[in-house]
Amino acid sequence: MATINFNTIRRFGIGLCVLLFQIGLLFGQQPINIQPQTAEHIFNKAEVYLLEDSTNTKSFAAISASSQAQDFKPNQNFYPKNFNRSSTYWFRIKIKLDENIKGKQIIEFFDQTADLVEAYIPDGKGGFEHYKSGASLDFNQRLFKHKNFEFAIPALEKGTYEAYFKVRSRQMVNVILVYRSIERFVQYALAEYFTFGLFYGMILLFGFHNLLMYFAVRGRQYLYYVLYVFCFGLYEMSSDGIAFQYLWPANPWINQYAIAFFVCCVSVFALLFTKSLLHVKQREPKLNHILNIVIVLRILFFIYCLCFKQTWFIFKFIEVIPLSIAFFTGIWLWKKKYRPARYFVLGYSFLFLSFIVKVIYVLGYARFLQNYIGHYSITFGVFIEMIFLSFAIGDRVRLLKNKKELAQKRVIEQMRINEKLQESYNLELKQEVENRTVEIVQKSKRLAEKSEIIASQNQELKDMNRLLTEQSEEINRMNQLLTNDNKSLQTNIERITDDRVLSKEMDFEEFQSKYSDKETCYKFLSELKWDDTYHCIKCGHDNYCAGKTPYSRRCTKCTYEESVLNKTIFENVRIPINKAFYLVYLVHFYQGDISSYKLSQKLGIRQSTCWNYASRIKSLLTSNKKGKKSAWTKLVLNTLD
């Protein structure tokens, strides 16, 4: 039995392939049969032949000559591309008409970013009709006012015809040539523009809704989301040619920069939105630092390309870097149990899935998908992402609302407890004062009686020297008791004064006797703020040491130093602290019903400053008091946002 030589078989197979290829070249480009009922045909693969003119000097007469016919090579990709962007590319298609056509057909060129496209369509008389279009020309010069480039086919008799297309562009373009009947073109264009209307309408709806939310609550995440959505919409409009058609039809030079600018804005505002929505600065400072660096680098890259290397604008794949970092940030915070990150991660999952579909489609591994799915995959992904990002914003607002309601319930309950304690303390204090007053009156009466006895027996005292000495000692002892009682009474009177501040206005001199200087005010704030219970606002540690500034506390674990003014109503105050105390007291005493002019007279500071602080204190008084009057010091631990 003869043995099989695999090397011989392999050489035979290679030779056979080469032979078949040569035979294919021998027969040349095969025409595409176009029937009268053919509504659409997309030219792909070897149906398109191409010729690269690296000198950019060849004319149509030269390349259409019979001597140049063999220089055209069959396309090796699904759709041809201008791989060398410094060269001019010529493309040729061949069609065969089995019957005469009446001139109701067009050839459509899909890629809207091509700078210059020239078409040479046979006119049926042995010549060619020349059309010129492209993103570098005024939009109004186009034969059809459509985002793509359309070239009319005149009336032709049956036979075989060749059409040529000259393409020159600084960006890589997919040369997608489509034969269409006018009826099919109108149907396709109407459906396409209707879809664009729905898509951009949803973008406007998302944008304006969140813009109104921003004006209502002044949350920066809403503003960044609006800018992100609008920039993405403008990027899509620039990519699709819609922006050129409706926004700057007479300024084609904008097309050179629009896509690069808006895609840069999309990345920057996506990162800013990520920082604001997920509170990255407070929760993960290191990740926040990385996001800031990426934002700066992305802006610098755009500026460098704009000034020195505009050809680098085509490298859109770099947008994967900032979006990947935003995606990782969301996953990391979701892992740390931050609930609003769940919708954020879900939205970015769809975005990255669309990126994968787009890459697979561009590489030619997903041609089983419909063309519109592959071409607009990123658009679909970002649209779904925007929906989930809106859910993430709503989820965050819902969590903040729940926390606020819980905090309000706790404050109300604590106010009730404090009110009961205050009433009980006032009753006890009142009873104690009454008892002390009765005791002092009784002792005064006794002293008066003894004084009368001493006066009436003055003459007898001369004879009763020893009795007088004993009585003098008794008087001294009583005087000492009275002195002690007076001191105790003075202390109780001061307490009564503090507790009755709410019932009677004190002038600044009286108020300053208790809060005389910065040291006294800071000491009072320290006792009120921490109340022997300290927890670091950064790490939660409960051990501290004295800070650099008076009465500040420094965490012994993370070394974070918290000022005594931090998280109080006096944070960032720019007037003397004792006057700030008195201002809060006056606004509280009058329950907000005091003018800035009167405050200015009492405090000796500018009326505008008084109005500024008083208006914010009044807003706290309105939101926290709930109509119940309490000590003015309860406002101290609120902040002026």
C-alpha positions in Angstrom: 0.0 0.0 0.0 1.4 3.4 -1.0 2.0 5.9 1.8 0.5 9.3 1.7 3.0 12.2 1.5 1.4 15.1 3.4 4.0 17.6 2.2 3.1 16.8 -1.4 -0.6 17.3 -0.6 0.0 20.6 1.1 2.1 21.9 -1.8 -0.6 20.8 -4.2 -3.3 22.6 -2.2 -1.2 25.8 -2.1 -0.6 25.6 -5.8 -4.3 25.0 -6.5 -5.3 28.1 -4.4 -2.8 30.3 -6.3 -4.1 28.9 -9.6 -7.7 29.7 -8.7 -6.7 33.2 -7.6 -4.9 33.9 -10.9 -8.0 32.6 -12.7 -10.1 35.0 -10.7 -7.9 37.9 -11.7 -8.0 36.8 -15.3 -11.8 37.0 -15.4 -11.6 40.4 -13.5 -14.4 42.1 -11.6 -17.8 40.5 -12.0 -20.8 42.8 -12.4 -23.8 42.8 -10.0 -27.1 42.0 -11.6 -29.6 44.7 -10.9 -33.2 43.9 -11.7 -36.1 46.4 -12.1 -37.6 45.2 -8.8 -34.3 45.5 -6.9 -34.9 48.1 -4.2 -31.5 47.9 -2.5 -28.1 46.2 -2.8 -25.1 46.8 -0.5 -21.7 46.3 -2.2 -19.2 44.4 0.0 -16.2 42.2 -0.2 -15.0 41.6 -3.8 -17.9 43.4 -5.3 -15.8 46.6 -4.8 -12.4 47.0 -6.4 -10.0 49.7 -5.2 -6.9 51.5 -6.2 -4.6 53.5 -3.9 -3.1 56.7 -5.3 -0.3 57.5 -2.9 0.8 60.5 -5.1 -2.7 62.1 -4.9 -2.2 63.2 -8.6 -4.1 60.8 -10.7 -7.1 62.1 -12.5 -10.3 60.3 -13.4 -9.3 60.1 -17.1 -6.1 58.4 -16.0 -7.6 55.8 -13.7 -10.6 55.0 -16.0 -8.3 54.3 -18.9 -8.1 50.7 -20.0 -4.4 50.6 -19.1 -5.3 51.2 -15.4 -8.0 48.6 -15.2 -5.6 45.9 -14.0 -4.3 48.2 -11.2 -7.6 47.9 -9.4 -7.5 45.2 -6.8 -10.5 43.3 -5.2 -11.4 44.4 -1.7 -10.2 41.9 0.9 -12.4 43.2 3.8 -16.1 43.1 4.3 -16.2 46.8 3.6 -13.2 48.7 2.1 -11.3 51.3 4.1 -8.7 54.0 3.4 -6.0 52.4 5.6 -3.4 55.0 4.4 -5.1 58.3 5.2 -2.5 60.4 3.4 -3.5 58.7 0.1 -6.4 59.1 -2.3 -8.4 56.0 -2.9 -10.4 55.1 -6.0 -13.2 52.6 -5.8 -15.0 50.9 -8.7 -18.2 49.0 -8.8 -19.7 47.2 -11.8 -23.5 46.7 -12.4 -25.4 44.8 -15.0 -28.9 46.0 -16.0 -31.1 43.4 -17.5 -33.7 46.0 -18.5 -33.7 49.8 -19.0 -34.0 52.0 -15.9 -35.8 55.4 -15.8 -33.4 57.3 -13.6 -35.2 56.7 -10.3 -32.2 55.1 -8.6 -29.3 56.4 -6.5 -25.9 55.3 -5.1 -25.6 56.1 -1.4 -22.3 56.6 0.4 -22.7 55.9 4.1 -19.7 57.2 6.1 -20.6 60.8 6.9 -17.1 61.7 8.2 -15.3 61.4 4.9 -13.8 64.8 4.0 -14.2 64.6 0.2 -16.2 62.1 -2.0 -16.3 62.4 -5.7 -18.6 60.1 -7.8 -18.4 59.4 -11.5 -21.7 57.8 -12.6 -22.2 56.6 -16.2 -24.7 58.8 -18.1 -25.6 56.2 -20.7 -24.0 58.2 -23.5 -20.5 56.9 -23.1 -19.6 59.6 -20.5 -19.9 60.1 -16.8 -21.8 62.5 -14.6 -19.5 64.0 -11.9 -20.8 64.7 -8.4 -18.8 66.1 -5.5 -19.7 65.9 -1.8 -18.2 65.5 1.6 -17.8 66.8 5.2 -15.4 69.5 4.1 -17.9 71.1 1.7 -20.9 73.2 2.4 -24.0 71.1 3.2 -26.2 73.0 0.9 -24.1 71.8 -2.1 -25.4 68.3 -1.7 -27.8 66.9 -4.3 -30.0 65.4 -1.5 -30.4 67.2 1.8 -29.6 64.1 3.7 -26.9 63.2 6.3 -25.3 60.6 3.9 -23.9 61.3 0.5 -26.3 60.4 -2.4 -25.5 60.4 -6.1 -28.3 60.1 -8.7 -28.2 57.5 -11.5 -29.5 58.8 -14.8 -31.8 56.8 -17.1 -29.7 53.9 -18.5 -30.4 51.2 -21.1 -29.7 47.6 -20.3 -26.1 46.7 -20.3 -23.0 46.6 -18.0 -21.7 49.9 -16.5 -18.9 50.9 -14.2 -19.1 53.7 -11.5 -16.0 55.2 -9.8 -15.7 56.9 -6.5 -12.8 59.0 -5.3 -12.4 59.2 -1.5 -9.9 61.4 0.5 -10.2 61.8 4.2 -8.0 62.4 7.2 -10.0 59.9 9.2 -10.4 56.2 8.4 -13.8 55.7 6.8 -15.8 52.6 5.9 -16.6 52.8 2.2 -20.2 51.5 2.3 -21.8 51.8 -1.2 -25.5 51.1 -1.5 -27.7 50.9 -4.6 -31.2 52.1 -3.8 -34.4 52.9 -5.6 -35.9 56.3 -4.8 -38.9 54.7 -3.1 -36.6 52.6 -0.9 -34.4 55.6 -0.1 -37.5 57.7 1.0 -38.8 54.9 3.2 -35.4 54.3 4.7 -34.7 58.0 5.3 -38.1 58.6 7.0 -37.7 55.7 9.3 -34.1 56.7 10.1 -34.9 60.3 10.9 -38.0 59.3 12.9 -35.7 57.0 15.0 -33.2 59.9 15.4 -36.0 62.1 16.6 -37.0 59.6 19.3 -33.4 59.1 20.4 -32.5 62.8 20.6 -35.9 63.6 22.1 -35.2 61.2 24.9 -31.8 62.8 25.4 -33.4 66.2 25.7 -36.0 64.8 28.1 -33.3 63.3 30.3 -31.3 66.5 30.2 -34.0 69.0 30.9 -35.5 66.9 33.7 -32.2 66.7 35.5 -31.6 70.4 34.8 -34.8 71.3 36.6 -33.7 69.0 39.4 -30.4 70.9 39.6 -32.2 74.3 39.8 -34.4 72.8 42.5 -31.8 71.2 44.9 -28.5 72.6 43.5 -26.9 69.1 43.5 -23.8 69.1 41.3 -24.4 65.5 40.2 -27.5 66.7 38.3 -25.5 69.4 36.5 -22.7 67.0 35.5 -25.3 64.4 34.3 -27.0 67.1 32.1 -23.7 68.1 30.6 -22.7 64.4 30.1 -26.0 63.6 28.3 -26.0 66.7 26.1 -22.4 66.2 25.1 -23.1 62.6 24.2 -26.1 63.8 22.1 -23.9 66.3 20.3 -21.2 63.7 19.8 -23.8 61.3 18.2 -25.2 64.1 16.1 -21.7 65.0 14.9 -20.9 61.3 14.1 -24.2 60.8 12.2 -23.9 64.1 10.3 -27.2 65.4 11.9 -25.3 68.2 13.5 -23.7 69.3 10.2 -27.2 69.2 8.6 -29.0 71.2 11.2 -26.5 73.1 13.5 -23.7 74.3 11.3 -24.5 73.5 7.6 -22.5 76.5 6.3 -19.4 75.9 8.5 -17.9 72.5 7.4 -14.6 73.3 9.2 -16.4 72.6 12.5 -16.6 68.9 11.4 -12.9 68.6 11.9 -13.1 69.2 15.6 -16.7 68.5 16.7 -16.4 64.8 17.3 -13.0 65.0 19.1 -14.3 67.9 21.3 -17.6 66.3 22.3 -16.1 62.9 23.0 -13.6 64.5 25.2 -16.4 66.3 27.1 -18.3 63.0 27.4 -15.3 61.4 29.2 -14.6 64.5 31.4 -18.2 65.0 32.5 -18.7 61.2 33.0 -15.8 61.2 35.5 -17.1 64.4 37.3 -20.6 62.8 37.5 -19.0 59.6 39.0 -17.2 61.7 41.6 -20.3 63.7 42.6 -22.9 60.8 42.5 -20.8 58.3 44.4 -19.2 60.7 46.9 -15.8 59.4 45.9 -13.9 62.2 47.6 -15.3 61.3 51.0 -15.5 57.6 50.6 -12.3 56.8 48.6 -9.8 59.7 48.6 -7.2 57.7 46.6 -9.7 56.8 43.8 -10.8 60.5 43.8 -7.1 61.5 43.2 -6.9 59.0 40.4 -10.1 60.4 38.8 -8.7 63.9 39.0 -5.5 62.9 37.3 -7.3 61.1 34.5 -9.5 64.2 33.9 -6.5 66.5 33.7 -4.6 64.0 31.3 -7.7 63.7 29.1 -8.0 67.5 28.7 -4.3 67.9 28.1 -4.4 65.1 25.4 -7.2 67.0 23.6 -5.3 70.3 23.8 -2.1 68.7 22.5 -3.9 67.0 19.6 -5.7 70.3 18.8 -2.4 72.3 18.7 0.1 69.8 17.4 -1.3 66.4 16.2 -4.8 66.7 14.9 -4.4 63.3 13.2 -4.5 61.7 16.7 -8.1 62.7 17.0 -8.9 59.4 15.3 -7.7 57.4 18.4 -11.1 57.2 20.0 -10.2 54.0 21.8 -8.5 56.0 24.5 -12.0 56.8 25.8 -12.1 53.3 27.2 -9.5 54.4 29.8 -11.6 57.1 31.6 -14.8 55.1 31.3 -13.1 51.9 32.6 -11.8 53.8 35.6 -15.4 55.2 36.3 -16.7 51.6 35.9 -14.1 50.3 38.4 -15.0 53.1 40.8 -18.6 52.1 40.8 -17.8 48.4 41.2 -15.5 49.2 44.2 -18.0 51.4 46.0 -20.8 48.8 45.3 -18.5 46.2 46.9 -18.3 48.6 49.9 -22.1 48.4 50.3 -22.9 51.9 48.8 -26.4 51.3 47.4 -26.6 54.0 44.7 -23.6 52.4 43.0 -25.7 49.3 42.0 -27.6 51.1 39.2 -24.4 52.9 38.2 -22.6 49.6 37.7 -25.5 48.1 35.9 -25.6 51.1 33.4 -21.8 50.9 32.7 -22.1 47.1 32.2 -24.5 47.7 29.3 -22.1 50.4 28.0 -19.1 48.1 28.0 -21.2 45.3 26.5 -22.0 47.7 23.6 -18.3 48.5 23.2 -17.6 44.8 22.9 -20.3 44.3 20.3 -19.0 47.3 18.4 -15.4 46.1 18.3 -16.5 42.6 17.2 -18.7 44.1 14.5 -15.9 46.4 13.2 -13.5 43.4 13.1 -16.0 41.5 11.0 -16.8 38.7 13.5 -20.4 39.7 14.0 -21.8 40.1 10.5 -24.7 37.8 11.5 -26.1 40.9 13.3 -28.3 43.4 11.6 -26.3 46.3 10.3 -28.1 48.9 12.4 -27.4 46.8 15.6 -23.7 46.7 14.9 -23.4 50.3 13.7 -25.5 51.8 16.6 -24.5 49.4 19.3 -22.7 52.0 21.4 -25.7 54.4 20.9 -28.0 51.7 22.3 -25.6 51.0 25.2 -25.3 54.7 26.2 -29.0 55.1 26.0 -29.6 52.2 28.4 -26.7 53.5 30.6 -28.4 56.9 30.8 -31.6 55.3 32.0 -29.8 53.4 34.8 -27.8 56.5 35.8 -31.1 58.2 36.2 -32.2 55.3 38.5 -28.9 55.7 40.4 -29.6 59.5 41.0 -33.1 58.6 42.2 -31.8 55.9 44.4 -29.4 58.3 46.0 -32.1 60.9 46.5 -34.3 58.3 48.1 -31.6 57.2 50.5 -30.9 60.9 51.5 -34.6 61.4 52.1 -34.9 58.4 54.3 -31.8 59.5 56.3 -33.2 63.0 56.6 -36.6 61.7 57.9 -34.9 59.5 60.4 -32.7 62.4 61.6 -35.8 64.6 61.9 -37.6 62.0 64.0 -34.6 61.7 66.3 -34.3 65.5 66.7 -38.0 65.8 67.4 -37.9 63.1 70.0 -34.8 64.6 71.6 -36.5 68.0 71.7 -39.4 66.5 73.5 -37.1 64.8 76.1 -35.2 68.1 76.5 -38.4 70.0 77.0 -39.6 67.7 79.7 -36.2 67.8 81.5 -36.2 71.6 81.2 -39.7 71.9 82.7 -38.8 69.5 85.5 -35.6 71.4 86.2 -37.4 74.8 86.2 -40.0 73.5 88.8 -37.2 72.2 91.0 -35.3 75.4 90.7 -38.3 77.5 91.5 -39.1 75.5 94.6 -35.5 75.7 95.8 -35.5 79.5 95.3 -38.7 79.9 97.2 -37.4 77.8 100.1 -34.2 79.8 100.2 -36.1 83.1 100.2 -38.3 82.0 103.1 -35.2 80.9 105.0 -33.4 84.2 104.4 -36.5 86.2 105.5 -36.8 84.2 108.7 -33.1 84.7 109.4 -33.5 88.4 108.7 -36.4 88.7 111.1 -34.4 86.9 113.8 -31.4 89.2 113.2 -33.7 92.2 113.5 -35.2 90.9 116.8 -31.7 90.3 118.2 -30.6 93.8 117.1 -33.6 95.4 119.0 -32.7 93.3 122.0 -29.1 94.5 121.8 -30.2 98.2 121.5 -32.6 98.0 124.4 -30.0 96.3 126.6 -27.1 98.4 125.6 -26.8 99.9 129.0 -27.0 96.5 130.6 -24.2 95.2 128.3 -21.7 97.3 130.2 -22.4 95.2 133.2 -22.7 92.0 131.3 -19.4 92.0 129.4 -19.1 88.3 129.3 -22.6 87.9 128.0 -21.8 90.5 125.2 -18.8 88.6 124.2 -20.8 85.4 123.8 -23.5 87.3 121.8 -20.8 88.8 119.6 -19.5 85.4 118.8 -23.0 84.3 118.1 -23.5 87.3 115.7 -20.2 86.5 113.9 -21.3 82.9 113.4 -24.7 84.1 112.0 -22.9 86.6 109.7 -20.8 83.7 108.3 -23.9 81.7 107.7 -25.5 84.7 105.9 -22.4 85.1 103.7 -22.5 81.5 102.7 -26.2 81.8 102.0 -25.6 84.9 99.9 -23.0 83.1 97.8 -25.3 80.2 97.2 -28.1 82.6 96.3 -25.9 84.4 93.8 -25.1 81.1 92.1 -28.7 80.2 91.9 -29.6 83.7 90.5 -27.0 83.2 87.7 -28.6 79.9 86.8 -32.0 81.5 86.8 -30.6 84.2 84.6 -29.3 81.7 82.1 -32.6 79.8 82.0 -34.7 82.9 81.6 -32.6 84.4 78.8 -35.4 83.4 76.4 -38.0 85.4 78.3 -36.2 88.8 78.3 -33.9 90.4 75.8 -30.3 91.1 77.1 -28.2 93.9 75.6 -24.7 93.2 74.3 -23.0 94.3 77.5 -25.1 91.9 79.6 -24.6 89.1 77.1 -20.8 89.8 77.0 -20.6 89.3 80.7 -21.2 85.6 80.1 -19.5 85.2 76.7 -16.9 87.9 77.1 -14.1 86.8 74.7 -13.0 84.2 72.1 -11.7 81.9 74.8 -15.0 81.7 76.6 -17.0 81.2 73.5 -14.7 78.4 72.2 -14.8 76.7 75.6 -18.6 76.8 75.6 -18.7 75.5 72.0 -16.4 72.6 72.9 -18.5 71.5 75.8 -21.7 71.8 73.8 -20.4 70.1 70.7 -18.7 67.1 72.1 -20.3 66.8 75.6 -17.6 64.4 76.8 -18.3 62.2 73.7 -15.8 62.5 70.8 -15.8 60.5 67.5 -13.6 61.4 64.6 -15.7 62.5 61.6 -13.2 60.9 59.3 -12.5 57.5 60.8 -14.9 57.2 63.8 -12.1 56.8 66.4 -13.0 58.1 69.9 -9.5 59.0 71.3 -8.1 62.5 70.8 -5.5 65.0 71.9 -5.4 68.8 71.8 -5.0 70.3 68.4 -3.0 73.3 67.2 -5.9 75.8 67.5 -7.7 76.5 70.8 -10.1 73.8 71.9 -9.7 71.8 68.6 -9.3 68.0 68.9 -7.0 65.8 66.9 -7.7 62.1 66.3 -4.9 59.9 67.7 -5.5 57.4 64.9 -5.7 59.2 61.6 -4.4 62.6 63.0 -7.3 64.5 61.5 -7.8 67.7 63.4 -11.4 69.0 63.8 -11.9 72.6 64.7 -14.4 73.5 67.4 -16.2 75.6 64.8 -16.5 72.7 62.3 -20.1 71.3 61.8 -21.5 74.2 63.8 -23.5 77.3 62.8 -20.3 79.4 63.3 -18.2 77.5 60.7 -16.5 80.0 58.3 -17.9 82.9 60.3 -16.1 86.2 59.6 -17.2 88.4 62.5 -16.1 88.2 66.1 -17.3 85.0 67.7 -18.9 86.8 70.7 -20.9 89.0 68.3 -21.8 86.0 66.3 -23.1 84.4 69.5 -25.2 87.5 70.2 -26.5 87.6 66.7 -27.8 84.0 66.9 -29.3 84.8 70.4 -31.2 87.9 69.0 -32.5 86.1 66.0 -33.7 83.2 68.2 -35.1 85.5 70.9 -37.2 87.4 68.3 -38.0 84.1 66.5 -36.6 85.7 63.3 -38.7 88.8 63.6 -35.8 91.3 63.8 -34.5 93.5 60.9 -30.9 93.5 59.7 -30.8 97.2 60.4 -31.6 96.7 64.1 -29.0 93.9 64.3 -26.5 96.2 62.7 -27.2 98.9 65.4 -26.9 96.4 68.2 -23.8 94.7 67.0 -22.0 97.5 65.3 -21.3 95.7 62.1 -22.4 96.2 58.5 -26.1 95.7 57.7 -25.4 93.5 54.7 -23.3 91.1 56.9 -26.1 91.0 59.4 -28.7 90.3 56.7 -26.5 87.5 55.3 -26.1 85.6 58.5 -29.6 86.4 59.9 -31.3 85.1 56.8 -29.5 81.7 57.0 -30.2 81.5 60.7 -33.9 82.2 60.1 -34.0 79.4 57.6 -32.6 77.0 60.2 -34.9 78.3 62.8 -37.9 77.7 60.5 -36.8 74.1 59.5 -35.7 72.9 62.9 -38.0 74.6 65.5 -41.3 73.2 64.1 -43.0 76.0 65.9 -41.6 75.1 69.3 -39.5 77.6 71.2 -36.3 76.1 72.7 -32.9 77.4 73.9 -31.0 79.4 71.3 -28.0 77.1 71.8 -29.9 74.3 70.1 -29.2 76.1 66.8 -25.4 76.0 67.3 -24.9 72.5 66.1 -26.6 73.2 62.8 -24.6 74.1 59.8 -25.1 77.0 57.3 -25.0 75.3 53.9 
